[in-house]
Amino acid sequence: MKSFRSAAWPFEAAAQARPVQVPDLPDRASYTRMSGIEAPASRGSGLIHASSGYVPAHPSSLSPRPASRLGNFPSSSLCMSAPTRDGRGASRSSNLSRVLAACFALLPLSGCIQAMTQTPVAQHMVNGNLLPLRFKIHSFSAYAFNTLKCKVIYFNEDFTAEDADKPSGPPPEGDYRSTWGFGSYSGIRNFPGPVEVTWTSLDGQDHHASIDLAEIFKGEEILHRVPDEEIPDGMYPQGLYLDPGIFVEVNDRTISVYMKAMIPTKHLQIPGNKNSNTRHDLMLAWTHTY
């Protein structure tokens, strides 16, 4: 298994403490203008490699809304080919409506798909913070477990090169995801294209999936668990969070997409530990078993 790891982008309070205009295309120069922080030198295919060091980032209060999605297709697409109530393929609009309603009701219970995709919400001010937070660039990492071979391509980069033609092995014991940083490659503009995954599960079955991050994160909102009122006042006057980590995990027949962002808090998360005034929860955004 190849685990391209890194730590967070430099402390983001500096970026939020001064008015900024968010460009559509934050290249290295405009990124520096936005944040007031000199971006590290580019690496690989023009991507900015994340700097090292553990540093807090910042917040919004998004309570992710569950929705059912399969690959790049919304739930409604899955239901359109279902037969009508009389069992025939005739397209009677009244019967089709009933079938669609049944599909929407059953899909969340199927266990096949769980998702926390976002319906865009208008930003509003809460204690000097423009919430929910948005992001325009992100970091990315991919992990493969329990596959006979696996290839994950994103932005013309192969993120699982070591697992391309050999078994990836099981995940480490315990809470292995807690060891994930904030993405191995940073500064990727939203969104250059789908994540293309080609792999063989443990039963020898070949699979291919095209994961549309633009659809999963269509609201460009930061996923986290910090309530609005717990975010320090005035930390995000522009409502912009720089560089959350997005992770794709392939585990046998299941692909999952996660987000991690370090969010500051008013109160210590570990009593007595003065360095625990942040949360960096790994949030499930989408998953599907093939």
C-alpha positions as CSV (number, residue, x, y, z in Angstrom):
1,M,0.0,0.0,0.0
2,K,1.2,3.4,-0.8
3,S,0.2,6.2,1.6
4,F,1.2,9.6,0.3
5,R,1.0,11.6,3.5
6,S,1.7,15.1,4.7
7,A,0.6,17.5,7.3
8,A,-1.7,20.5,7.1
9,W,-1.3,23.7,5.2
10,P,0.2,26.5,7.2
11,F,-2.0,28.2,9.9
12,E,-4.9,29.8,8.2
13,A,-5.9,32.5,10.6
14,A,-3.5,34.8,8.7
15,A,-5.5,34.2,5.5
16,Q,-8.7,35.1,7.2
17,A,-7.5,38.1,9.2
18,R,-7.3,40.3,6.1
19,P,-9.9,41.0,3.3
20,V,-9.3,38.7,0.3
21,Q,-10.9,38.2,-3.1
22,V,-11.2,34.5,-3.9
23,P,-10.0,33.9,-7.5
24,D,-11.4,31.2,-9.7
25,L,-7.9,29.9,-10.4
26,P,-5.7,30.1,-7.3
27,D,-2.3,29.5,-8.9
28,R,0.8,29.7,-6.8
29,A,1.1,33.5,-7.1
30,S,-2.6,34.2,-6.4
31,Y,-2.5,31.7,-3.5
32,T,0.2,33.7,-1.9
33,R,-1.7,36.9,-2.5
34,M,-4.8,35.4,-0.9
35,S,-3.2,34.0,2.2
36,G,-0.2,36.2,2.8
37,I,1.8,33.0,3.0
38,E,4.5,32.1,0.6
39,A,3.4,28.9,-1.2
40,P,6.0,26.1,-1.3
41,A,7.6,25.3,-4.6
42,S,5.5,23.3,-7.1
43,R,6.1,19.5,-7.4
44,G,4.9,16.7,-9.6
45,S,2.3,17.9,-12.2
46,G,2.4,21.5,-11.1
47,L,0.8,20.7,-7.7
48,I,1.9,22.5,-4.6
49,H,3.2,19.9,-2.1
50,A,1.9,20.4,1.4
51,S,4.3,21.7,4.0
52,S,5.2,19.8,7.1
53,G,4.0,20.7,10.6
54,Y,0.8,20.3,12.6
55,V,-1.2,23.5,12.3
56,P,-4.8,24.5,13.2
57,A,-7.2,25.6,10.5
58,H,-10.7,26.9,10.7
59,P,-14.4,26.3,10.8
60,S,-18.0,26.4,9.8
61,S,-21.0,24.6,11.1
62,L,-22.1,22.2,8.4
63,S,-24.4,19.3,9.5
64,P,-24.0,17.1,6.4
65,R,-27.3,16.0,4.9
66,P,-27.6,12.4,4.0
67,A,-28.4,11.6,0.4
68,S,-28.1,8.5,-1.8
69,R,-25.8,8.5,-4.8
70,L,-24.2,5.8,-6.9
71,G,-21.0,6.7,-8.7
72,N,-21.7,9.8,-10.7
73,F,-25.5,9.3,-10.9
74,P,-28.0,10.8,-8.6
75,S,-30.6,8.6,-6.9
76,S,-33.3,9.5,-9.4
77,S,-31.1,8.1,-12.2
78,L,-31.2,4.7,-10.5
79,C,-35.0,4.6,-10.5
80,M,-35.9,5.8,-14.0
81,S,-35.5,2.3,-15.5
82,A,-37.7,0.6,-12.9
83,P,-40.9,-1.0,-14.2
84,T,-44.2,0.6,-13.5
85,R,-46.6,-0.6,-10.8
86,D,-48.3,-3.1,-13.2
87,G,-44.9,-4.7,-14.0
88,R,-44.7,-3.6,-17.6
89,G,-42.2,-1.1,-19.0
90,A,-44.9,1.3,-20.1
91,S,-44.1,4.9,-19.1
92,R,-47.3,5.9,-17.3
93,S,-46.4,9.2,-15.5
94,S,-48.6,8.4,-12.4
95,N,-47.0,5.0,-11.9
96,L,-43.6,6.3,-12.6
97,S,-44.0,8.8,-9.8
98,R,-44.9,6.0,-7.4
99,V,-41.9,4.0,-8.4
100,L,-39.6,7.0,-8.0
101,A,-41.0,7.7,-4.6
102,A,-40.4,4.1,-3.6
103,C,-36.9,4.2,-4.9
104,F,-36.1,7.3,-2.9
105,A,-37.6,5.7,0.2
106,L,-35.7,2.4,-0.2
107,L,-32.2,3.5,-1.3
108,P,-31.1,5.0,2.0
109,L,-32.0,1.7,3.7
110,S,-30.2,-0.5,1.3
111,G,-26.8,-0.3,3.0
112,C,-25.3,0.0,-0.5
113,I,-24.7,3.7,-0.5
114,Q,-24.3,6.2,2.3
115,A,-23.5,9.8,1.5
116,M,-23.3,13.2,3.0
117,T,-23.5,15.3,-0.1
118,Q,-24.3,18.9,0.2
119,T,-27.2,21.1,-1.0
120,P,-25.6,24.6,-1.3
121,V,-26.6,26.8,1.6
122,A,-26.4,30.6,1.5
123,Q,-23.6,31.9,3.7
124,H,-24.5,34.1,6.7
125,M,-22.5,35.8,9.4
126,V,-22.2,34.2,12.9
127,N,-20.1,36.0,15.4
128,G,-18.0,37.6,12.7
129,N,-17.6,34.4,10.7
130,L,-19.2,33.9,7.2
131,L,-20.6,30.4,7.4
132,P,-20.8,27.7,6.3
133,L,-17.2,27.7,5.1
134,R,-16.4,27.2,1.5
135,F,-13.2,25.9,-0.1
136,K,-11.7,26.5,-3.6
137,I,-8.6,24.3,-3.5
138,H,-8.0,21.0,-1.7
139,S,-5.4,18.4,-0.9
140,F,-5.7,14.8,-2.0
141,S,-4.6,11.3,-0.9
142,A,-5.6,7.8,-1.8
143,Y,-5.3,4.4,0.0
144,A,-5.9,0.9,-1.1
145,F,-6.6,-2.1,1.1
146,N,-7.7,-5.7,0.5
147,T,-7.2,-5.5,-3.3
148,L,-5.3,-7.8,-5.6
149,K,-4.3,-4.7,-7.6
150,C,-5.4,-1.1,-7.6
151,K,-4.8,2.1,-9.5
152,V,-6.2,5.5,-8.5
153,I,-5.7,8.3,-10.9
154,Y,-6.6,11.9,-10.1
155,F,-5.3,15.0,-11.9
156,N,-3.0,12.8,-14.0
157,E,-1.3,11.5,-10.9
158,D,-1.2,7.8,-9.8
159,F,-1.8,7.8,-6.1
160,T,-1.5,4.1,-5.5
161,A,1.4,3.2,-7.8
162,E,2.8,0.6,-5.4
163,D,-0.5,-1.3,-5.5
164,A,-0.9,-1.2,-9.3
165,D,0.0,-4.8,-9.9
166,K,0.2,-6.5,-6.5
167,P,-2.0,-7.1,-3.5
168,S,-2.4,-4.1,-1.2
169,G,-2.9,-6.1,2.0
170,P,-5.4,-5.4,4.8
171,P,-5.6,-2.0,6.6
172,P,-3.6,-1.6,9.8
173,E,-5.2,-2.7,13.1
174,G,-7.0,-0.2,15.2
175,D,-8.2,3.3,14.1
176,Y,-5.8,3.5,11.2
177,R,-7.6,6.4,9.6
178,S,-6.6,8.6,12.5
179,T,-3.0,8.5,11.2
180,W,-4.0,10.2,7.9
181,G,-2.7,13.7,7.6
182,F,-4.3,16.3,5.4
183,G,-3.6,15.1,1.9
184,S,-0.3,14.3,0.2
185,Y,-0.7,16.8,-2.6
186,S,-2.0,20.3,-1.9
187,G,-3.2,23.2,-3.9
188,I,-5.5,21.3,-6.3
189,R,-8.2,23.6,-7.7
190,N,-11.8,22.4,-7.4
191,F,-12.2,20.1,-9.4
192,P,-10.0,19.1,-12.3
193,G,-12.0,15.9,-13.1
194,P,-13.2,12.6,-11.7
195,V,-11.1,10.2,-9.7
196,E,-10.6,7.1,-11.9
197,V,-10.3,3.9,-9.9
198,T,-9.4,0.6,-11.6
199,W,-9.0,-2.4,-9.2
200,T,-9.4,-6.1,-8.6
201,S,-11.3,-7.1,-5.4
202,L,-10.2,-10.1,-3.3
203,D,-12.6,-12.4,-5.1
204,G,-10.8,-11.7,-8.4
205,Q,-13.5,-9.4,-9.9
206,D,-12.3,-6.5,-11.9
207,H,-13.9,-3.1,-11.3
208,H,-13.8,0.4,-12.6
209,A,-15.3,3.5,-11.1
210,S,-15.3,7.2,-11.9
211,I,-15.8,9.2,-8.8
212,D,-17.1,12.7,-9.4
213,L,-15.8,14.9,-6.5
214,A,-17.5,17.9,-8.0
215,E,-20.9,16.2,-7.5
216,I,-20.0,14.9,-4.0
217,F,-18.8,18.3,-2.9
218,K,-21.0,20.4,-5.1
219,G,-21.6,23.0,-2.4
220,E,-17.9,23.4,-1.9
221,E,-18.6,23.4,1.8
222,I,-16.3,22.2,4.5
223,L,-17.4,19.0,6.4
224,H,-16.8,19.1,10.1
225,R,-18.5,18.7,13.5
226,V,-17.8,22.1,15.2
227,P,-21.0,24.1,16.0
228,D,-21.2,27.6,14.7
229,E,-21.1,29.1,18.1
230,E,-18.0,27.2,19.1
231,I,-15.9,28.8,16.3
232,P,-13.7,31.7,17.6
233,D,-15.3,35.0,16.8
234,G,-14.0,36.7,13.6
235,M,-11.8,33.8,12.5
236,Y,-13.4,33.5,9.0
237,P,-14.8,36.9,8.0
238,Q,-14.4,35.9,4.3
239,G,-15.9,32.4,4.8
240,L,-12.9,30.8,3.1
241,Y,-11.1,27.7,4.3
242,L,-7.8,26.9,2.6
243,D,-6.9,23.4,1.5
244,P,-9.0,20.7,3.3
245,G,-7.9,17.1,2.8
246,I,-9.9,14.8,0.6
247,F,-9.2,11.1,0.8
248,V,-10.3,8.2,-1.4
249,E,-10.1,4.7,0.2
250,V,-10.5,1.5,-1.8
251,N,-11.2,-1.5,0.5
252,D,-12.1,-4.7,-1.4
253,R,-15.4,-3.9,-3.1
254,T,-16.0,-0.6,-1.3
255,I,-14.9,2.9,-2.2
256,S,-15.2,5.7,0.4
257,V,-14.6,9.4,0.1
258,Y,-13.6,11.4,3.2
259,M,-12.8,15.0,4.1
260,K,-10.7,16.3,7.0
261,A,-10.3,20.0,8.0
262,M,-8.8,21.3,11.2
263,I,-11.3,23.6,12.9
264,P,-10.4,25.9,15.8
265,T,-12.7,25.9,18.9
266,K,-13.3,28.4,21.7
267,H,-12.9,25.7,24.3
268,L,-10.2,23.1,24.9
269,Q,-11.2,19.7,23.5
270,I,-9.0,17.9,26.1
271,P,-9.3,19.6,29.5
272,G,-5.9,20.8,30.7
273,N,-4.3,20.5,27.3
274,K,-3.7,24.1,26.0
275,N,-3.0,22.8,22.5
276,S,-6.3,21.1,22.1
277,N,-8.3,24.1,20.9
278,T,-9.1,22.4,17.5
279,R,-11.0,19.5,16.0
280,H,-9.9,17.6,12.9
281,D,-12.6,15.0,12.5
282,L,-12.5,12.7,9.4
283,M,-15.9,13.1,7.8
284,L,-17.4,10.5,5.5
285,A,-18.7,12.2,2.4
286,W,-19.6,9.3,0.1
287,T,-19.3,5.5,0.0
288,H,-20.4,2.7,-2.3
289,T,-19.9,-1.0,-2.4
290,Y,-19.6,-2.5,-5.9
